[in-house]
């Protein structure tokens, strides 16, 4: 919630400064093979999604994603719930790939096609959040693992094993789990300690 509210109030004051600096950046040339390859890949994915011609609307699959994330990847998480979420998200991705229906024309403004492209990314993001939450077997910040709490119900951190920033590398296929990359945190000037909201 803090991220949402801070973003709402901060972004109007920061984005304009960032964009004003970009006016001095020279225009990048797009007549390079990398741009052409990327454009062809995006167009192929748009064609694939549009041509499924299935029997489910974007909104119906989006609601299923919402329920998976709400039930298993919310503020309070468990190992069992996260494993269930990953299985259900993989099934949902398959359902999307085989049953999505995009009405209207592919060319021009098609809001359903636009929503479908975003939904595909949301499913990927949901899987990434679930992978990371399952891997981080501690409670810290907005991530509360129910197996990792004190007798008073407070978050129980594990700095010995999880004092790092995590990044996940795509494995090149949705069938393979992403690879975890770590960057250790080394605090030199502050003392790391557990928060206690009761005192």
Secondary structure, DSSP 8 states (H G I E B T S, - for coil): -HHHHHHHHHHHHHHHHHHHHHTTS------SHHHHHHHHHHHHHHHHHHTT--SB-HHHHHHHHHHHHHHHSSSEE-HHHHHHHHHHHHHHHHHHHHHB---S-SSS--HHHHHHHHHHHHHHHHHHHHHHHHH--S-BTTBEETTSB-TTS-B---HHHH-EEEEEE--SSTTS--EEEEEE---SSS------TT-
